[in-house]
């Protein structure tokens, strides 16, 4: 009987691992396909010739798509964990959702962390150096020569970073243990390297999110059709049409030798055409779109911003006056044990909406900063170098989103590497439960 029970437990564990691997693969495949369509929408079409550079661009495109899919997975895992927790609470004995357990959620978080490290420290540096490489002088040109140069550059970069870290540690604590600390790199420093990146991402989020919250109203005002109050769109379109015709006549009358004036007039003509397109779109919009959608979206943005600021202020106040409100590493409910909000499913849905709103606001704020303004992708006119920079930036922001959400009190879910089934409950490798 003991042997049969052991075989049955091993079979159950095997089937559970196969099921989790299949689910992870399907979820990542969907994210990869969506990411591929997003990147190809912005990628410059002139890079698609069939030559050596085209092959390099295609490889960099696949690596960038992989990175963007990992970023999307890191953002979606937080809402997915909250939804899973509420579903397990609502239907604890349902046969069709038994696959949705703590082991699956914990495995997804481990894969997200692993792939984030892989993209940040291996794939994206490789894609950038591979894109800029030409092969060493004296070697035969080709893909192999460019791969060799890329690998050499990566090795030299890794040695440079390790040398800087070793020297810095030796200067801070000048003893034999510090000089030998490089040998503990794999066991001690590398596990905390991603935490440092998350810290940088948190600082970037704290800088970008307030800017994004203020810019969201302007961005939505540009995307939506504003109400036409005391405006005559026909008259404005007539005036802008006359201005367009006047600029066109000036362009036709100028000589081709006056390149400076022609460039200025062409830029002015493009601006006039853009303004005319916006006016025509406002004229063609229905009364519902003009008078209902725009005010509703603005009120919704105002409510979400107010709730976000209020929740953050309450959490900061609790952290200041109540010691028990501090995040505890190994305490708290696991998956399917307790609701994350006093309002149940409604409160969890509100947390998910706020998390997405903060992420979108941080991205808008990131592109609104003057230093990162040149990173804004343009449809069908974005180079692969700029795409790589955008993917890395979004990955850093997404990796810091769970940390910032937990710090600000928007997420209190704790994960352990255990499932909800009693037979498969096992302690983690370090003897305690891991917290998200």
N, C-alpha and C positions, 0 to 999 in steps of 0.2 A: 504493500500500500504506500509506503514511504517513497519507493522508487517511482510508482505511478504519479504520486503527487508532485515529485520533483520534475518528472518529464512534462506533466501538465503545466506546471509553473513556467518551465522553460519555453514551452510552446506558446503560452500566453504572452510571455515577454517578447518572444520573436515576432509574433503577429502584431503586437503593439508597436514594436520598432518599425516594422514594415509599413504599418498604417501611418505612423507619424512621418516617416520619410516620404511616402507618397503624397501626403497632404502638403508638406513643406515644398516638395518639387512642383506640385500644381500651382500653389500660391505664388511661388517665385516665377514660374513660367508666365503667369498672367501679368505680373508686374514687369517682367522683362519685355513682353510684347508691347505693353502700353508705353514703357520708357523708350523703346525703339521708335515707335511712331512719333513720340514727342520730340526726340532728338533729330530725326530725319525731317521734321517739319521746319526746324530752324537751321539745319546744316546747309552750308553753301553748296549749291548744285554744281558749281564749276570744279569741285574736287572729285568728280566721279568719272574721270578718264580711266581707261584700262591701261595703266602702266605701273611702274614700281611705286610711285607716290600714292597711287590710288589704293594699292594693296596695304600700304602703311596706314593710310587714312581709314581704311575699312577695319583694320585690326584695332586702331585707336577708337573707332566708333563702337565696336563691340565691347571694349573694356569700359568706355564711358557709359554705355547702356547698362552694363552690369552694375556699375557704381550708382547710377541713378535708380535702378531697381532696388538696390540695397537701401538707399536713402528713403525711398517710398515705403519699403518694408519696416524700417525703423520708426517712421512716423505712424504707420497704420497699426503697429503692434500694440501701442498703448491703448487706442480705442478698442482694438480687438480683444485685449485682455479684460477691459471693463465690461464689454458686451458679453464675453464668455462667462464672466463671474455672475452677471445678472441672469443669464439664461440657465446656468446650473442651479441658481437659487430658485428660479421659477419652476423648472422641471427637473427635480433631483433624481427621479426614477425613470425618466424617459429613455427607452432603449436606443432611440435614433441619435441621441446626443452624447452617448457614453464615450465617443472618441474625443469629445471636447473636455479635456481634463488638464490638471496642473502639469503633468509630464509633457504634454504637447506644447503648452504655453511656454514652459521653461526651456524646452528644446528650441523653440522659435527665437526666444531671446538670446540663447547661446549662439545660434547660427547668425543672428543679426550682429552680435558683437564680434564674432570671428570674421565675418565677411567685411565688416566695417574696418577692422584692423588690416585685413588683406588689401582692401581697396586704397586705404590711406597711405600705407607704407610700402606697397608693392605694385599694385596694378596701375594706379594713377601716375606715380613717378616713372614707371616703365613706359606708359603711353606717351608721356610728355617727352622724355628723352628719345624714345623711338621715333616720334614725329619730327624732332629736331636733328636727328642723327643723319650723317651722310656716309659713314664708313671711314675707317682710318686710311690715311694716305699710304699708297703703296699696295693696298689690298684691292682685289677685284670688287668692283661695285656690285651691289645686290642686297637682297634681304638679309642674307647671313651676315654680311659685313655690318649692316646697320644694327642687327641684333647683338653682335659682338660688342660694338661700341656702346650700345645701351647698357648691356650687362656690366661692362667695365665702369661706366659712369655711375651706375647704382652701387657697385662695390666701393668705389672711391667715396661716394657720398656717405655711405654707411660707416666707413672707417673714419671719415672726418667728424661725423656726429658722435661716434663712440669716443674718439680722442678728446673732443671738447668736453664731453661728460666726465671722462676719467680725470682730466686735468682740473676741472671745476671741483670735483669731489676731493681731489688731493689738496687743493688750495683751501677748501673749507675745513677739512679735518685731516691734517697732515700726520697720518700714522700708517703703520703697516696694513691695518685692516682696510683703510680707504684705498691704498694703492692696489690691494688685491680685490677690491670690490667689483672690478670688471668681470671677474670669473663668476660672480653671482648674477650676471646680467640677465640670463634666461630665466632664472628662478625668482628674481626679486624685482628687477627694473622693468622688464618688458611687460609684465602684467599691469603695471601702473602707467604705461605709456599712453594707452587709450584713455585712461582717466585724465591725464594731462590734456589730451586733445578735447575731451568733454568739458574740462574746465575752461579752455580757451573758447569753446563753442558757447558755454554759458555766458562768459563775458561778452561775446559777440551778440548773443541773444538779448542780454540786458541792454546793450547799446542800440540794437536794431528794433526791438519790439516797441518801445515808446515812439520812435520815429514812424514805424509802420502804423501804429494805432492812429496817429494824427494824419497820416497820408492816405489811409483807407477811404476817407470821405472824398478826397480829391480824385483818387483813382476810380471809385465807383461813379462819381459825377462825370468822369470822362467816358466811361463805358455805357452808362445809361442815358436815356433821353430825358432831358429836363423839361418841366412844364413850361409851356409858352404863355406867360402872363405879360400882357401889355407889350407883346412883340408881334411884328409883322414879318413873318418869314419870307413871304413872297417879295417884299421890298428888299430885304437883305440879300436874297438870292439874285435879284435883278442887279443890285449894286455890285455884288461880287462877280457876276458874269461880265459886266462892263469893264471892271478892273482886269479880269483875265484877258479879255479881248485887247485891251490897251497894252498890256505887257506883251502879248503875242505879237502885236504889230510892231512894237519896239524891237523885239527879237528879230523879226523878219527884216527890219530896216538896217540893223547893225551889220557892219562888215565882220567877216570871220577873223580878221586880224586883231580885233579888240576882244581878247579872250577874257580879260578881267571883268568887263562890263557884262559880257555874255553869261559868265558863271553866276554873277550876282542876280541877273534877271531870271535865269533858270531856277535858282533857289527861291526867289520870290514867287515865281509862277507855281512851283510845287507847293509852297505854303498856301497860296490862294486856292489851288485845286483841292487841297486837304480841307480847308475851311468850307469850301463849297460842298464837298461831299458830306461833311457833318451837318450842314444846314439842310441838305436834301434828305438826309436820314431823319432829322427831326421833323421835317414836313410830312414824310411818308409814315411816321409812327402813328399808331392808333391812339385814340383818346385814353384808353385804359393804360397803355404803356406810358403815356406822358403824365397823366394825372394820378395814377395809382401806384405803379411799380416803383417809380423814383422815390416818392415820400415813404412808402413802406420799407424799402431797402435802407434808406437813411435812418428811419426810426429804429429798425432792427440793428443797424451798426451802432447807434447810440446806446441802445439797451445792452448789447454785448460788451461794448467798451466799459460802460458803467459797472456791469456785474463783474467783469474781470478786475477792474481797479478796486472794487469793494471787497472781493474775495482776497485779493493780494494784501490789502490793508488790514483786513481782519486776521489773516494768517500771520502777518508780521507782528501785529499787536499780541496775538496769542504766544508767539515765540518770545516776545519780550517779557511778558508777565507770567507765563505758565511754563514751567520746566518740563512738564509731561507732554507738552505739545511738540517738543523737539523730535525729529525723525529718529526712530529706534531701528537699529539695523536688523534685528532678528525678531522683532515683535510685530504683531498685527495679524489680521485675518489672511488666510491663503485663498486660493481659487475656490469659489463655491462654498465658502464657510460663512460669510457675512456680507451684507450689502455695503457698498462704499459710500453711500449717501443716506441721510436720514429720510429723504424723499423717495427712496427706492429707485425704480427704473427711470422715473422722470428726472431725478437728480443725476443719475448716471448719464442719461442722454444729454443733460445740460453740461456736464463736465466734458463730454466728448466734443460737443459743439464749441466750447471755449478752448479746448486744446487745439482743434483745427483752426479756430480763429486766431489764436496766438501764433501758430506756425505760419499761416498766411501773412499775418501782420509782420512777423519777423523777416520773411522773404521780401515783402514790399519795402520794409525799412532798410534791408540790406542793399537793395538796388537803388534806394533813395539817397544813400550816403554818397558824398562827393567822390570818395576814393574808389568806391566800387561801381560808380555810374557807368564806366566803360564796359562792365561785365554784362550789361543788359543784352540778351540775345535778340537778334533780328530775324524775321522769317526769311528763310532761303538765303541768308547772307551772314552766317555765323561761322567763323573759322573753327577748326578742330581744336586749336589751342585755347580759344575762348570757351568752347564747350567743355573741355577738361577742367578749366578753372571754375566754371559754373557748377559742374558735378561735384568737385571737391568742396566748394563752399556750401552747397546744399547738404552734402554728407556731414560736414562738421556741425551745421545747424541742427540737422535731424538727430545726430547722436547726442546732442546736448538737450534736446526737448524733454526726454523723460526725467533727467536730473532737475531741470528747471521747473517742470510741472510738479514734481514731488516737493521741491524746496518751497514753492509758492503755495502749497497746500491744495493743488488741483487733482492730486492723485495719491491715494493712500494704500494701494494694493501691494501686498507682499507676495513674492513668489518663492516657492521652494521646489527642489527637483524631485517632487513626489507627485504621484497621481492621486486621484480621489479613491481608487480602489484599495482596500486594506491589504490585498495580497501583494501589490506592487509597491507598497510604501517602504522606502529605504532612506537612510540618512545620507546626506551629501558627503563628499569626499573629505571635507575638513571638519566634519562632525557636527555642523549646525546648519540651519536653513539659510539659504541665501535670500537677500531681500532685493527687490527692484529699486 
